[in-house]
């Protein structure tokens, strides 16, 4: 659809604003989860049922898989608030390939922005179904869809709903996304396409992140003027210097009203490796729902408990629930990566 979201009055809402639903994608490619495919599917069936306690859940799941998923969810409890959509994806990371929803209070209206998806710089060949998912969802919902020729993953941007957007240079300025570009050109695209006022840049992501450094492992808004930021006290952690630089940058940034942001550190879990490779495990990869925050945990009792307490302080009006992600992280992401929120007007 033609038109520029910003000039039409749309904005990119924060995740703590009211949600109509949260979207997931059901995994079917066993080769992506060697040694834990069945266990991960059981965990995800339980995750859908857990999320459905708080709001409607919508899952992209091919018709041939739906009876199996329904039976697995039934074993976890009430799944009547889970709606299945007959669409087969290439992978589960709907945060990155799925629609970025905008809201327009003057209409009132919810719309979808459909950006290109190239599997984090063509790192993986199976991406066509994922790239087509956003427009398909817009058609199913019967809502306006703005198409863009630029590559943009949802996990690369974080909004406070009040005009500020967080992102990283290692992703959005990476030639593997949109070729040679500039910081100014990218900012113009984001401001016009997402209806934000300013873009706040961090530099580097976590070591081992296939996405090249998504923001949802590094820094997340928890209120319009509050930012949670990853940190580590371990001097031997390979992420230490980058995280120190990220926090320094955040302390220098201001809201559009020229007020400083409140910065709250959220420690990383102890390093987690798989097949000899360091994984990008982070407690920042949490999911905000209408009445809850789902936090990835990694079977690290002290660290998990500390992360849950910090998030409880930041979201005092929500139930904070840990979800074991020690198998899920083996494929490179966690809870936020595999979910996409749909706002409610």
C-alpha beads as a LAMMPS data file, in Angstrom:
LAMMPS data file: protein, C-alpha beads

345 atoms
344 bonds

1 atom types
1 bond types

-500.0 500.0 xlo xhi
-500.0 500.0 ylo yhi
-500.0 500.0 zlo zhi

Masses

1 110.0

Atoms # bond

1 1 1 0.000 0.000 0.000
2 1 1 1.251 3.478 -0.844
3 1 1 1.839 6.219 1.685
4 1 1 4.355 6.888 4.416
5 1 1 3.344 5.714 7.910
6 1 1 4.916 8.697 9.650
7 1 1 3.029 11.288 7.592
8 1 1 -0.209 9.322 7.988
9 1 1 0.016 9.485 11.775
10 1 1 1.243 5.971 12.603
11 1 1 3.717 5.164 15.357
12 1 1 5.617 2.104 16.570
13 1 1 4.129 1.208 19.987
14 1 1 6.019 -0.054 23.005
15 1 1 5.532 -3.685 23.957
16 1 1 4.005 -2.839 27.344
17 1 1 1.073 -1.101 25.627
18 1 1 -2.175 -3.118 25.288
19 1 1 -1.847 -6.125 23.003
20 1 1 -4.528 -7.851 20.925
21 1 1 -2.424 -11.002 20.518
22 1 1 1.068 -12.460 20.445
23 1 1 2.255 -14.468 17.423
24 1 1 4.510 -17.544 17.266
25 1 1 5.648 -19.981 14.547
26 1 1 5.619 -23.760 15.057
27 1 1 8.935 -25.550 14.280
28 1 1 8.932 -28.490 11.839
29 1 1 12.566 -28.778 10.681
30 1 1 14.129 -31.390 12.915
31 1 1 17.620 -30.714 11.551
32 1 1 17.621 -27.260 13.144
33 1 1 17.300 -28.722 16.644
34 1 1 19.629 -31.757 16.717
35 1 1 19.171 -33.794 19.858
36 1 1 16.395 -31.623 21.293
37 1 1 13.723 -31.171 18.594
38 1 1 10.981 -33.109 20.370
39 1 1 11.808 -31.549 23.717
40 1 1 11.735 -28.028 22.252
41 1 1 8.353 -28.655 20.640
42 1 1 6.960 -29.798 23.971
43 1 1 8.368 -26.670 25.596
44 1 1 6.858 -24.422 22.932
45 1 1 3.447 -26.059 23.251
46 1 1 3.640 -25.251 26.955
47 1 1 4.808 -21.708 26.178
48 1 1 1.778 -21.065 23.953
49 1 1 -0.567 -22.265 26.705
50 1 1 1.255 -20.150 29.286
51 1 1 1.016 -16.999 27.129
52 1 1 -2.674 -17.719 26.480
53 1 1 -3.341 -17.196 30.204
54 1 1 -2.821 -13.491 29.569
55 1 1 -4.027 -12.785 26.013
56 1 1 -4.900 -14.406 22.681
57 1 1 -2.084 -16.384 21.075
58 1 1 -1.773 -16.887 17.311
59 1 1 0.507 -19.558 15.889
60 1 1 1.616 -20.057 12.293
61 1 1 1.254 -23.833 11.942
62 1 1 0.648 -25.870 8.790
63 1 1 -2.652 -27.783 8.722
64 1 1 -0.769 -31.087 8.660
65 1 1 0.805 -30.252 12.044
66 1 1 -2.185 -28.748 13.798
67 1 1 -3.686 -31.893 15.336
68 1 1 -0.301 -32.774 16.804
69 1 1 0.160 -29.293 18.255
70 1 1 -3.372 -29.246 19.672
71 1 1 -2.767 -32.546 21.462
72 1 1 0.534 -31.305 22.884
73 1 1 -1.034 -28.072 24.122
74 1 1 -3.939 -29.948 25.707
75 1 1 -1.429 -31.788 27.882
76 1 1 -0.317 -28.414 29.271
77 1 1 -3.753 -27.026 30.085
78 1 1 -6.352 -24.683 28.611
79 1 1 -5.457 -23.774 25.034
80 1 1 -8.790 -22.292 23.904
81 1 1 -7.173 -18.859 23.533
82 1 1 -4.619 -20.256 21.038
83 1 1 -5.598 -19.793 17.390
84 1 1 -3.761 -21.714 14.659
85 1 1 -3.108 -20.236 11.218
86 1 1 -2.390 -22.564 8.306
87 1 1 1.025 -21.279 7.242
88 1 1 4.299 -23.181 7.150
89 1 1 7.357 -21.087 8.010
90 1 1 11.001 -21.872 7.400
91 1 1 11.974 -21.211 11.023
92 1 1 10.541 -20.043 14.343
93 1 1 12.039 -16.556 14.632
94 1 1 8.895 -14.567 13.870
95 1 1 10.229 -11.508 15.689
96 1 1 12.599 -11.058 12.767
97 1 1 10.583 -12.138 9.728
98 1 1 7.097 -11.330 10.994
99 1 1 5.131 -8.083 10.733
100 1 1 6.049 -4.938 12.607
101 1 1 2.710 -3.525 13.740
102 1 1 2.002 0.202 13.944
103 1 1 -0.900 2.041 15.573
104 1 1 -2.771 5.169 14.550
105 1 1 -4.888 6.603 17.338
106 1 1 -6.637 9.174 15.141
107 1 1 -8.228 6.539 12.889
108 1 1 -8.090 4.391 15.141
109 1 1 -6.246 1.665 13.268
110 1 1 -3.554 -0.986 13.449
111 1 1 -1.389 -1.534 10.368
112 1 1 1.470 -3.797 9.351
113 1 1 4.841 -2.818 7.954
114 1 1 6.317 -5.534 5.755
115 1 1 10.089 -5.226 5.406
116 1 1 12.302 -7.598 3.454
117 1 1 13.836 -10.514 5.339
118 1 1 17.047 -12.174 4.116
119 1 1 17.898 -14.494 7.033
120 1 1 20.316 -12.091 8.732
121 1 1 22.385 -11.330 5.675
122 1 1 21.706 -14.497 3.650
123 1 1 23.281 -16.700 6.300
124 1 1 20.652 -19.405 5.735
125 1 1 19.118 -20.429 2.374
126 1 1 15.593 -21.294 3.544
127 1 1 13.990 -17.876 3.911
128 1 1 11.335 -17.376 1.189
129 1 1 8.368 -18.555 3.290
130 1 1 9.480 -16.438 6.205
131 1 1 9.930 -13.387 3.967
132 1 1 6.347 -13.754 2.687
133 1 1 4.744 -14.224 6.116
134 1 1 4.083 -10.566 6.985
135 1 1 1.972 -9.829 3.921
136 1 1 0.116 -13.126 4.391
137 1 1 -0.717 -12.197 7.986
138 1 1 -1.940 -8.770 6.864
139 1 1 -4.249 -10.473 4.378
140 1 1 -5.615 -12.816 7.039
141 1 1 -6.290 -9.931 9.406
142 1 1 -7.636 -7.666 6.670
143 1 1 -5.543 -4.681 7.714
144 1 1 -3.438 -2.126 5.889
145 1 1 0.051 -3.260 4.919
146 1 1 2.933 -0.948 4.039
147 1 1 5.636 -2.710 2.013
148 1 1 9.289 -1.648 2.106
149 1 1 12.179 -2.789 -0.061
150 1 1 14.719 -2.492 2.754
151 1 1 15.755 -5.426 4.934
152 1 1 14.748 -4.973 8.576
153 1 1 14.314 -7.566 11.323
154 1 1 12.074 -6.906 14.302
155 1 1 14.755 -8.007 16.749
156 1 1 16.993 -5.240 15.406
157 1 1 14.766 -2.413 16.670
158 1 1 13.284 -1.582 20.068
159 1 1 10.652 1.130 20.598
160 1 1 9.550 3.035 23.700
161 1 1 6.297 4.051 21.988
162 1 1 7.150 7.726 22.539
163 1 1 9.391 8.372 19.558
164 1 1 12.695 6.736 20.542
165 1 1 14.095 3.694 18.768
166 1 1 17.111 1.613 19.831
167 1 1 19.234 -0.323 17.337
168 1 1 22.823 -1.388 16.575
169 1 1 25.331 -0.362 13.927
170 1 1 26.578 -3.924 13.442
171 1 1 23.157 -4.897 12.066
172 1 1 21.575 -1.943 10.293
173 1 1 24.800 -0.614 8.783
174 1 1 25.969 -4.086 7.787
175 1 1 26.304 -4.391 3.974
176 1 1 24.803 -7.897 4.171
177 1 1 21.392 -6.299 4.813
178 1 1 20.973 -3.418 2.359
179 1 1 24.361 -3.038 0.716
180 1 1 26.351 0.133 1.179
181 1 1 24.346 2.654 3.204
182 1 1 24.797 5.428 5.730
183 1 1 23.604 6.097 9.245
184 1 1 21.603 9.082 8.021
185 1 1 19.876 7.100 5.263
186 1 1 18.890 4.341 7.670
187 1 1 17.546 6.848 10.180
188 1 1 15.387 8.466 7.483
189 1 1 13.947 5.058 6.549
190 1 1 13.162 4.141 10.158
191 1 1 11.636 7.508 11.024
192 1 1 9.425 7.467 7.924
193 1 1 8.546 3.773 8.026
194 1 1 7.974 3.338 11.767
195 1 1 6.841 6.804 12.774
196 1 1 9.591 7.404 15.334
197 1 1 11.373 10.671 16.158
198 1 1 14.920 9.585 16.919
199 1 1 17.200 6.586 16.509
200 1 1 19.604 5.711 19.336
201 1 1 22.568 3.658 18.155
202 1 1 24.584 1.073 20.032
203 1 1 27.658 -0.330 18.346
204 1 1 28.220 -4.058 18.840
205 1 1 26.159 -7.084 19.800
206 1 1 26.935 -10.256 21.712
207 1 1 29.626 -12.661 20.588
208 1 1 28.048 -15.694 18.914
209 1 1 24.921 -13.856 17.739
210 1 1 23.990 -15.070 14.227
211 1 1 22.035 -11.847 13.744
212 1 1 25.268 -9.768 13.937
213 1 1 24.071 -8.089 17.128
214 1 1 20.339 -7.634 17.634
215 1 1 19.250 -5.016 20.138
216 1 1 16.867 -7.392 21.928
217 1 1 19.851 -9.127 23.513
218 1 1 21.485 -5.847 24.539
219 1 1 19.041 -3.137 25.624
220 1 1 15.262 -2.928 26.085
221 1 1 12.947 -0.121 27.135
222 1 1 10.852 -0.851 30.222
223 1 1 9.159 2.566 30.290
224 1 1 9.338 5.632 28.010
225 1 1 12.405 6.986 29.816
226 1 1 13.848 3.724 31.181
227 1 1 16.267 1.276 29.551
228 1 1 17.465 -2.124 30.722
229 1 1 20.984 -2.840 29.484
230 1 1 23.059 -6.029 29.476
231 1 1 26.199 -6.065 31.581
232 1 1 28.784 -8.512 32.880
233 1 1 31.049 -8.305 35.915
234 1 1 33.298 -11.050 34.527
235 1 1 36.549 -9.487 33.307
236 1 1 37.152 -12.530 31.078
237 1 1 33.768 -12.330 29.333
238 1 1 34.392 -11.554 25.624
239 1 1 31.392 -9.218 25.645
240 1 1 32.660 -7.043 28.480
241 1 1 34.179 -4.116 26.550
242 1 1 31.283 -3.882 24.094
243 1 1 28.748 -3.851 26.929
244 1 1 30.648 -1.116 28.766
245 1 1 30.602 0.971 25.582
246 1 1 26.885 0.335 25.102
247 1 1 26.089 1.551 28.599
248 1 1 28.238 4.656 28.122
249 1 1 26.313 5.525 24.989
250 1 1 22.953 5.030 26.670
251 1 1 23.952 7.311 29.548
252 1 1 24.683 10.075 27.035
253 1 1 21.367 9.782 25.167
254 1 1 18.305 11.908 25.899
255 1 1 14.582 11.598 25.264
256 1 1 13.012 13.851 22.593
257 1 1 12.163 16.127 25.544
258 1 1 15.889 16.295 26.451
259 1 1 15.558 14.266 29.641
260 1 1 18.091 11.534 30.541
261 1 1 17.066 7.895 30.469
262 1 1 17.042 5.828 33.640
263 1 1 19.545 3.023 33.017
264 1 1 19.066 -0.306 34.810
265 1 1 21.757 -3.001 34.357
266 1 1 20.646 -6.578 33.773
267 1 1 23.523 -9.072 34.115
268 1 1 24.101 -11.673 31.428
269 1 1 23.916 -15.346 32.365
270 1 1 27.200 -17.167 32.737
271 1 1 28.613 -18.027 29.282
272 1 1 26.799 -20.883 27.529
273 1 1 28.400 -22.850 24.697
274 1 1 27.044 -25.425 22.280
275 1 1 29.167 -27.587 19.978
276 1 1 32.173 -25.541 20.997
277 1 1 30.605 -22.187 20.074
278 1 1 29.626 -19.418 22.482
279 1 1 25.876 -18.694 22.370
280 1 1 24.251 -15.264 22.590
281 1 1 22.314 -15.989 25.772
282 1 1 20.697 -12.970 27.422
283 1 1 17.963 -12.208 29.917
284 1 1 17.066 -9.174 27.778
285 1 1 15.296 -11.571 25.401
286 1 1 12.108 -11.423 27.478
287 1 1 8.504 -11.153 26.225
288 1 1 6.087 -8.551 27.567
289 1 1 2.424 -9.614 27.654
290 1 1 -0.658 -7.785 28.920
291 1 1 -0.305 -9.141 32.440
292 1 1 3.076 -10.824 32.475
293 1 1 6.718 -10.817 31.446
294 1 1 8.119 -14.162 30.271
295 1 1 11.834 -14.347 31.023
296 1 1 14.265 -16.824 29.461
297 1 1 16.119 -18.811 32.109
298 1 1 19.176 -21.008 31.635
299 1 1 19.291 -23.432 34.592
300 1 1 21.567 -21.025 36.458
301 1 1 19.682 -20.709 39.728
302 1 1 21.341 -17.592 41.164
303 1 1 21.550 -15.695 37.882
304 1 1 18.012 -16.648 36.824
305 1 1 16.600 -15.507 40.160
306 1 1 18.494 -12.201 40.034
307 1 1 17.239 -11.459 36.501
308 1 1 13.642 -12.215 37.465
309 1 1 13.880 -9.891 40.479
310 1 1 15.295 -7.017 38.421
311 1 1 12.527 -7.393 35.863
312 1 1 9.933 -7.569 38.637
313 1 1 11.165 -4.186 39.865
314 1 1 10.920 -2.752 36.345
315 1 1 7.465 -4.199 35.605
316 1 1 5.720 -4.071 39.010
317 1 1 2.236 -4.427 37.509
318 1 1 3.013 -7.706 35.736
319 1 1 3.613 -11.296 36.801
320 1 1 7.230 -12.285 36.084
321 1 1 7.554 -15.895 34.911
322 1 1 10.743 -17.758 34.069
323 1 1 10.721 -20.074 31.048
324 1 1 13.566 -22.573 30.667
325 1 1 15.358 -21.683 27.430
326 1 1 18.476 -23.819 27.814
327 1 1 17.469 -25.930 24.791
328 1 1 15.880 -23.120 22.792
329 1 1 19.087 -21.047 22.931
330 1 1 20.963 -23.808 21.080
331 1 1 19.370 -22.609 17.829
332 1 1 20.505 -19.065 18.470
333 1 1 17.590 -17.210 20.067
334 1 1 15.161 -17.121 22.942
335 1 1 11.628 -16.036 23.835
336 1 1 11.529 -12.546 22.349
337 1 1 13.085 -13.780 19.110
338 1 1 10.325 -16.352 18.618
339 1 1 7.384 -14.033 19.389
340 1 1 5.805 -10.969 17.782
341 1 1 3.304 -8.725 19.551
342 1 1 0.179 -7.339 17.887
343 1 1 -0.994 -4.101 19.522
344 1 1 -4.565 -3.295 20.420
345 1 1 -6.341 -0.003 19.736

Bonds

1 1 1 2
2 1 2 3
3 1 3 4
4 1 4 5
5 1 5 6
6 1 6 7
7 1 7 8
8 1 8 9
9 1 9 10
10 1 10 11
11 1 11 12
12 1 12 13
13 1 13 14
14 1 14 15
15 1 15 16
16 1 16 17
17 1 17 18
18 1 18 19
19 1 19 20
20 1 20 21
21 1 21 22
22 1 22 23
23 1 23 24
24 1 24 25
25 1 25 26
26 1 26 27
27 1 27 28
28 1 28 29
29 1 29 30
30 1 30 31
31 1 31 32
32 1 32 33
33 1 33 34
34 1 34 35
35 1 35 36
36 1 36 37
37 1 37 38
38 1 38 39
39 1 39 40
40 1 40 41
41 1 41 42
42 1 42 43
43 1 43 44
44 1 44 45
45 1 45 46
46 1 46 47
47 1 47 48
48 1 48 49
49 1 49 50
50 1 50 51
51 1 51 52
52 1 52 53
53 1 53 54
54 1 54 55
55 1 55 56
56 1 56 57
57 1 57 58
58 1 58 59
59 1 59 60
60 1 60 61
61 1 61 62
62 1 62 63
63 1 63 64
64 1 64 65
65 1 65 66
66 1 66 67
67 1 67 68
68 1 68 69
69 1 69 70
70 1 70 71
71 1 71 72
72 1 72 73
73 1 73 74
74 1 74 75
75 1 75 76
76 1 76 77
77 1 77 78
78 1 78 79
79 1 79 80
80 1 80 81
81 1 81 82
82 1 82 83
83 1 83 84
84 1 84 85
85 1 85 86
86 1 86 87
87 1 87 88
88 1 88 89
89 1 89 90
90 1 90 91
91 1 91 92
92 1 92 93
93 1 93 94
94 1 94 95
95 1 95 96
96 1 96 97
97 1 97 98
98 1 98 99
99 1 99 100
100 1 100 101
101 1 101 102
102 1 102 103
103 1 103 104
104 1 104 105
105 1 105 106
106 1 106 107
107 1 107 108
108 1 108 109
109 1 109 110
110 1 110 111
111 1 111 112
112 1 112 113
113 1 113 114
114 1 114 115
115 1 115 116
116 1 116 117
117 1 117 118
118 1 118 119
119 1 119 120
120 1 120 121
121 1 121 122
122 1 122 123
123 1 123 124
124 1 124 125
125 1 125 126
126 1 126 127
127 1 127 128
128 1 128 129
129 1 129 130
130 1 130 131
131 1 131 132
132 1 132 133
133 1 133 134
134 1 134 135
135 1 135 136
136 1 136 137
137 1 137 138
138 1 138 139
139 1 139 140
140 1 140 141
141 1 141 142
142 1 142 143
143 1 143 144
144 1 144 145
145 1 145 146
146 1 146 147
147 1 147 148
148 1 148 149
149 1 149 150
150 1 150 151
151 1 151 152
152 1 152 153
153 1 153 154
154 1 154 155
155 1 155 156
156 1 156 157
157 1 157 158
158 1 158 159
159 1 159 160
160 1 160 161
161 1 161 162
162 1 162 163
163 1 163 164
164 1 164 165
165 1 165 166
166 1 166 167
167 1 167 168
168 1 168 169
169 1 169 170
170 1 170 171
171 1 171 172
172 1 172 173
173 1 173 174
174 1 174 175
175 1 175 176
176 1 176 177
177 1 177 178
178 1 178 179
179 1 179 180
180 1 180 181
181 1 181 182
182 1 182 183
183 1 183 184
184 1 184 185
185 1 185 186
186 1 186 187
187 1 187 188
188 1 188 189
189 1 189 190
190 1 190 191
191 1 191 192
192 1 192 193
193 1 193 194
194 1 194 195
195 1 195 196
196 1 196 197
197 1 197 198
198 1 198 199
199 1 199 200
200 1 200 201
201 1 201 202
202 1 202 203
203 1 203 204
204 1 204 205
205 1 205 206
206 1 206 207
207 1 207 208
208 1 208 209
209 1 209 210
210 1 210 211
211 1 211 212
212 1 212 213
213 1 213 214
214 1 214 215
215 1 215 216
216 1 216 217
217 1 217 218
218 1 218 219
219 1 219 220
220 1 220 221
221 1 221 222
222 1 222 223
223 1 223 224
224 1 224 225
225 1 225 226
226 1 226 227
227 1 227 228
228 1 228 229
229 1 229 230
230 1 230 231
231 1 231 232
232 1 232 233
233 1 233 234
234 1 234 235
235 1 235 236
236 1 236 237
237 1 237 238
238 1 238 239
239 1 239 240
240 1 240 241
241 1 241 242
242 1 242 243
243 1 243 244
244 1 244 245
245 1 245 246
246 1 246 247
247 1 247 248
248 1 248 249
249 1 249 250
250 1 250 251
251 1 251 252
252 1 252 253
253 1 253 254
254 1 254 255
255 1 255 256
256 1 256 257
257 1 257 258
258 1 258 259
259 1 259 260
260 1 260 261
261 1 261 262
262 1 262 263
263 1 263 264
264 1 264 265
265 1 265 266
266 1 266 267
267 1 267 268
268 1 268 269
269 1 269 270
270 1 270 271
271 1 271 272
272 1 272 273
273 1 273 274
274 1 274 275
275 1 275 276
276 1 276 277
277 1 277 278
278 1 278 279
279 1 279 280
280 1 280 281
281 1 281 282
282 1 282 283
283 1 283 284
284 1 284 285
285 1 285 286
286 1 286 287
287 1 287 288
288 1 288 289
289 1 289 290
290 1 290 291
291 1 291 292
292 1 292 293
293 1 293 294
294 1 294 295
295 1 295 296
296 1 296 297
297 1 297 298
298 1 298 299
299 1 299 300
300 1 300 301
301 1 301 302
302 1 302 303
303 1 303 304
304 1 304 305
305 1 305 306
306 1 306 307
307 1 307 308
308 1 308 309
309 1 309 310
310 1 310 311
311 1 311 312
312 1 312 313
313 1 313 314
314 1 314 315
315 1 315 316
316 1 316 317
317 1 317 318
318 1 318 319
319 1 319 320
320 1 320 321
321 1 321 322
322 1 322 323
323 1 323 324
324 1 324 325
325 1 325 326
326 1 326 327
327 1 327 328
328 1 328 329
329 1 329 330
330 1 330 331
331 1 331 332
332 1 332 333
333 1 333 334
334 1 334 335
335 1 335 336
336 1 336 337
337 1 337 338
338 1 338 339
339 1 339 340
340 1 340 341
341 1 341 342
342 1 342 343
343 1 343 344
344 1 344 345
